[in-house]
């Protein structure tokens, strides 16, 4: 499995961020063809104390790199990306990862 991972820094207005993320952005993203699973984690702290650097993490699972590439070309993915840049472009870091099962 391949994951597209989105890490979000702490927004200034967490209530407004949560409302947009869970009511608008998440539902748009879940419609992307080829998306197998989407897991959202709210970061609640750091082992070193305090709130930590990140506020939210979303892991979006695809069957392969090719499946991810194909999904990113769809209208649904383009809509998700456009919405992301509009409401959290300055907060998000995106990366691609591969699951490693040992």
WOSUL-V115150 format. One record per pair of residues at least 4 apart in sequence whose C-alpha atoms are under 8 Angstrom apart, sorted by sequence separation. I is the first residue (numbers start at 1). J is the second residue. If there is no record, write none. Layout:
# WOSUL-V115150
i->I j->J
i->I j->J
This chain:
# WOSUL-V115150
i->10 j->14
i->13 j->17
i->14 j->18
i->15 j->19
i->16 j->20
i->17 j->21
i->18 j->22
i->19 j->23
i->20 j->24
i->21 j->25
i->22 j->26
i->23 j->27
i->24 j->28
i->25 j->29
i->26 j->30
i->27 j->31
i->28 j->32
i->31 j->35
i->45 j->49
i->46 j->50
i->63 j->67
i->64 j->68
i->65 j->69
i->66 j->70
i->67 j->71
i->68 j->72
i->69 j->73
i->70 j->74
i->73 j->77
i->74 j->78
i->75 j->79
i->76 j->80
i->77 j->81
i->78 j->82
i->79 j->83
i->80 j->84
i->81 j->85
i->82 j->86
i->83 j->87
i->84 j->88
i->85 j->89
i->88 j->92
i->18 j->23
i->19 j->24
i->20 j->25
i->21 j->26
i->22 j->27
i->30 j->35
i->45 j->50
i->46 j->51
i->62 j->67
i->63 j->68
i->72 j->77
i->73 j->78
i->84 j->89
i->85 j->90
i->11 j->17
i->45 j->51
i->46 j->52
i->62 j->68
i->71 j->77
i->72 j->78
i->44 j->51
i->45 j->52
i->30 j->38
i->43 j->51
i->43 j->52
i->43 j->54
i->44 j->55
i->43 j->55
i->42 j->55
i->43 j->56
i->42 j->56
i->43 j->57
i->41 j->56
i->42 j->57
i->40 j->56
i->41 j->57
i->40 j->57
i->41 j->58
i->40 j->58
i->39 j->58
i->40 j->59
i->38 j->58
i->39 j->59
i->38 j->59
i->39 j->60
i->38 j->60
i->37 j->60
i->38 j->61
i->36 j->60
i->37 j->61
i->35 j->60
i->36 j->61
i->37 j->62
i->35 j->61
i->36 j->62
i->35 j->62
i->36 j->63
i->34 j->62
i->34 j->63
i->34 j->67
i->34 j->68
i->35 j->71
i->34 j->71
i->33 j->71
i->32 j->71
i->33 j->74
i->32 j->74
i->10 j->53
i->33 j->76
i->9 j->53
i->10 j->54
i->11 j->55
i->32 j->76
i->9 j->54
i->10 j->55
i->31 j->76
i->32 j->77
i->8 j->54
i->9 j->55
i->10 j->56
i->7 j->54
i->8 j->55
i->9 j->56
i->29 j->76
i->7 j->55
i->8 j->56
i->28 j->76
i->29 j->77
i->7 j->56
i->8 j->57
i->7 j->57
i->6 j->57
i->7 j->58
i->28 j->79
i->29 j->80
i->5 j->57
i->6 j->58
i->28 j->80
i->5 j->58
i->6 j->59
i->5 j->59
i->4 j->59
i->5 j->60
i->25 j->80
i->3 j->59
i->4 j->60
i->3 j->60
i->4 j->61
i->3 j->61
i->4 j->62
i->25 j->83
i->2 j->61
i->3 j->62
i->25 j->84
i->1 j->61
i->2 j->62
i->1 j->62
i->2 j->63
i->1 j->63
i->2 j->64
i->1 j->64
i->2 j->65
i->4 j->68
i->2 j->68
i->20 j->87
i->17 j->87
i->8 j->88
i->11 j->91
i->10 j->91
i->9 j->91
i->8 j->91
i->9 j->92
i->8 j->92
i->7 j->92
i->8 j->93
i->6 j->92
i->7 j->93
i->6 j->93
i->7 j->94
i->6 j->94
i->5 j->94
i->6 j->95
i->4 j->94
i->5 j->95
i->4 j->95
i->5 j->96
i->4 j->96
i->5 j->97
i->3 j->96
i->4 j->97
i->2 j->96
i->3 j->97
i->2 j->97
i->3 j->98
i->2 j->98
i->3 j->99
i->1 j->98
i->2 j->99
i->1 j->99
